[in-house]
């Protein structure tokens, strides 16, 4: 369903393309779609590294940075939601369209597109590796006596799932996958902090910086800032998510979108703060870079958490890949004049997933 104000004055081919491209082909999303798309985009396996980041930051700076990051990113996300329709009669459905409005038709593309592609393609590669490693951890936990299998093969299994899911046509078609991913992120986060509470404060726990030198502690501090910043990612797909929500002058899309964002950020708080604070409280500066490794037992619970991570990054991969699919398909049909078709989409998405698998 395309908003009438978005197709007025367009040729038949332009209308056909708009109805085919994955970002704005279906504008029937509800406000809760915004919730689980944003949760899926933001809450990643990086949450499991927050206790380790806390050990490099310390109690005072760590808690302050977590809270400030939550507030600042919520505020900047609100700005994105407001800017989606800041020009009357026009929707900035894609990040680069907002960049073109701000910097000009060509300069906006040159500034925004490379950065957006680096983030989204980079995240897809990271999630492919994370999915493979988590699948390997699941296998090794449930079958400790089995023959050791290289992580490469698990990445291949993960990639095979993406080859299938990547052919879902648009954002709304992956809503079920995204909902499952959001539920899994909340589940493995809950397992992480609840199992930490069950394990209790470790004997001789210490909350001092682990490095003995000032330079080492400064380096770890900045590394921890990067971990927290990565945990609060996801803004680069906000406009594309909002593009799937219907909008009229009487009921602009920013209202349901913002409602979904607020609920998403409540979920984010429930995921991040307990894992970061309780994990650090229980293990101190001996906490591992992945809190699940520090927990070790019970094996069945750790295996379940790793499986939840796999399901989550499967959905996250799709949320970050959809804008890339849209860019590639837009370029082919608008600049190279290919006809929008299922075969074109089939080729484009396979060609995207295959090289990323080899890089991972």
N, C-alpha and C positions, 0 to 999 in steps of 0.2 A: 504494500500500500504506500503510494508516494503522495506526500502533501501537495495540495493543488498549487500553493504558492511557489513550490520548487520547480514546477514544470511549465509554468506559463511562459510563453515566448520561445519555447524550445522546439527544435525540429523533431520529426518523428524518430530519426535515428538517435538523437540525444535522449529522448524519452525512453527509447528501447534500451539504451546503454544504462541509464539511471535505474531502470527496473531490473537490470541484470547484475550490476556491480554489487558486491557483498555488503558494503557498508549501508547504503541507503535503499536497497531493494525492498526491504520490509520494515515499515515503521509502526509496527503493531505491539511493540514491547510494553510491558507493564513496569511500574516503579520498582517492583522487587527484582526484575531482571537486572536493573542497575546495581542492586545490592550484591547479588552473587557474582556478577561479572567483575565488580570492583574488588570484592573479597578475593576472588580467584586471581586477579591481576596483582594484587598487593601482597597477600599473605602467601609467601613461598616457603620453601625448605630453609631459607635463610633465618627464619624465626628460631630454628633449632641451634643457631650459632649465637643468639643474643646473650645467653649466660656467659659465654666465653668473652664476648665484647664487654660485658659488665666487669669481668675480671681485669680487663685492661683499662677500664675507665674508673673503676672504684665506685663506692656507693653514691657519694654526693654528685659527682659529674655524671655518672651513669644514669641515675634516676632523672636528673635535670634534662639531659640530652634526650632521653626517651620521651619525656613529657613534651618538651619543646618540639621535637620532631613530629609528634602526633598532632599538636596544635597548628604548627606551621604548614604541614602538608594538607591538613584539613582546610585551612584558609586558602591555600593556593588552588586546591581542588575546587573550592567554592568559586574562585575567580574564573576557572576554566568553564564551569557550568554556566555562569552568568554571561561569559563572552560568546557562548555558542550561538546566541541569537541577539547579540547586541546591536546588529544592524537590522532595522525593520524590514521584514519581508525576505530575509536571507538567513540561511543556517550554515554555520561553519561545521560541516560534517566531518572534516578531516583536519588533523593537526596542521598540515602544510597550507590549508586554505586560510587558517587564521594567521599563519606566518606571512602569506601573500598579502593579506589585508594590512598587516603591520609594516612590512618591509618592501612591498611591491611585488608585482607578478613574478619576475624572474628571481630577484634577490631572496624573496621569501622561500622559494623552492630550494635555492642553493644553501640557505641557512638551516632550514628545518629538516628537509628530507634526509640528508646524510646522517644527521644526528639521530633522527627517529629510526632509521634503518639500522644504525650501529646498535642502538638499544634493543630493538625488537629482534633482530637477527641474533645478536649476542645472547639475549635471554633465551631464545629458542635453543641455541647451542648448549648453553649452561643447563637448561632443563632436560635436554636429551642426555647429557652426561649424568645429571642428578638422578633422572629416572632409571638409567641403567645401573648406577651404583646402588640405589635403594633396592632395586629388584635383586641385585646380587646379594645384598645384606639380608634380604628376606629369605632367599634361597639358602644361604649359609647358616641362618639362624634355625630354620625349620628342618634342615638336613645337614647337621654339622659333620656327619661321617661321609657325605657324598663327595664325589670327585670335584676338585676345584675347577670352576669354569671361569674363564677370563671375562672381565667386565665388558669387553668388546661385543660378546655375544648377547649380553643383556641389553646393551644399547641397540643392537639390531632388533631385538624383540620390541623394545620401546618404539623404535622408528617404524616398525611394521604397523603398529597401532596408528601412528600418525599418518601413514600413507592412506589408511582407510578414512579416518576422521577428517582429514584435510579436504575431502570432497563434499563435506557439508557446505551448502552454498553461501550462507550468510550468518551474521551474528546471532539472529534469533534461532537459527537451526542448531546452534551449539549450546543453547540455553540449558538443555538437560545435562550435557557434559559439564558445563560451567557450574551448575547447581551441585552436582556430585563432587566436583573439585572443591567448591567452597565448604561443603559439609566435611570433606576429608581434612581440609586444613584446620578446621575447628577441632576435629577429632584427634589428629595427631598432636596438636598443641596441648589439648587437654590431657592426653596420655603422658606427654612430656612433663608437665608440671605436677600432675596427680601422682605419677610414679616417683617423682623426686620427693614429694611430701611423704609418701609411703616409705621411701628409703631412709629418710631422716637426715639430720645434719651429720655430716661425716666426722669421724674422730680427728682431732687436731686440725680442724678446718681453719684456714687463714684467709684474710681478706686484704692482704698487702699485695703490692705489685710484684709480679713474678720475676721481672728482670732486676738485675743488681745495678745496672748502669742507668744514668739519666737519659742517655741517647736511646737506649733500648726501650725504656718506658715511654718516651715521646713517640717513637716509631710505632709501638703497639697501640698507643692512644689514638693516633691518626688512622691506623688500620681498623680499630674498633669503630671509629666514626664512619668509615666506609661501610662496615658491616651493617650499622644502623641505617645509613642512607640507602643501602641496597634493600633492606627490609621494608622501607617505606616507598618502594618503587610503584609504578602503575599509572602515573599521571599521563603518560604518552598515549594511552588508549581511551582516555576519558571522553573526548569529543566524539570518537567513533562509537562508543557505547551510547552516548546521548542521542546520536543520529538515528538510533533504532526506535526511539520513543516518539509517538505522534505529537504534533504541536499545532495549535491554532492561536490566533491573537487572544482569544478568551482563556485558553488553557495552554500556556507555553510549556515546552518540554522541561524547562528548568525546574518546575515545581515537583513533578514526580521524580526527576533525576536527583534532585537534592535530597528528597526524602529517602531514596535508596542509598545515597552516599552516607547520610547520617547513620542509618542502620548498619551499613558496611563498616563504618569507623567504630561503631560500638563493638562489632564482632572483632575488628582488628585489635581493639584494646583488650578484649577478653583473651585473645590469642597471645599478644606480645608481652604485656606486663606480667602476667603470672609466670610465663616461661622464663623471661629474663630475670625477674627478681627472685623467684623461688629456686630456680636452677642455680643461681649464684649463691644464694643463702645456704643451700644444702651442700654444695661442693667447693665453694670458695675459689681460690686461684688454681685449684687442681681440676677444674671442670674441663671437659674435652671440647674441642671445636664443634662437635655435634653432641648435644646433650644425651641423645639416645645411646651413644657409645659409653658415656659415663654411667648410665643406668644398668646396662648389661642384662639384668634379670628383672622380672621373669621373662624368659625367652619368648613365650608366646605373645606377650604384650609388645615387646620390642619388634617382633616380626610383624605384628598387626600394624604398628605405627609406621614401619617402613613401607608396607603395602599401601597404607593410606597416603604416604608421600608420593608414591608412584601414581596413584589415581589422581592426586591433586595436580602434579606437574603435567599429566596428560591433558587436563583441561586448561591449565595455564598456557601451555604451548599453543593451543588453539586460539586463545584470547589474544595473544601477542602476534600470532601468525596472520590472523584475519586482516588487519590493516596492511600487512605486506602483500597478501594476495590481492587486496584492492588496488594497491599501487601498481603492481605488475600487470593486472588485468586492465586497469585504466590506461596504462601506457600503450598496451597492445591494441586496444580497440579505438582509443582516441587519437593516438599519434601515428600508429602504424596501420590503422584502418582494418584491423582484423574484425571479422564478424563475431559478435558475442555468441558463444555456443558452449555446449557441454564438453565437446572435445577439446576446445581451447582451454577451458578451465581444468580439465583432466590433465592435460599436458603441463600447464603452468604449475600446478600444485605438486605434481610428481617431480618436476624439475627443481622445485624449491626444496622439497623435503630430502631428496637424495643427496645433494652436496652437503647439506648440514649434517646428515648422518655420517658421511665420510670424514668431515672436519671433527666431529665429536669423537 
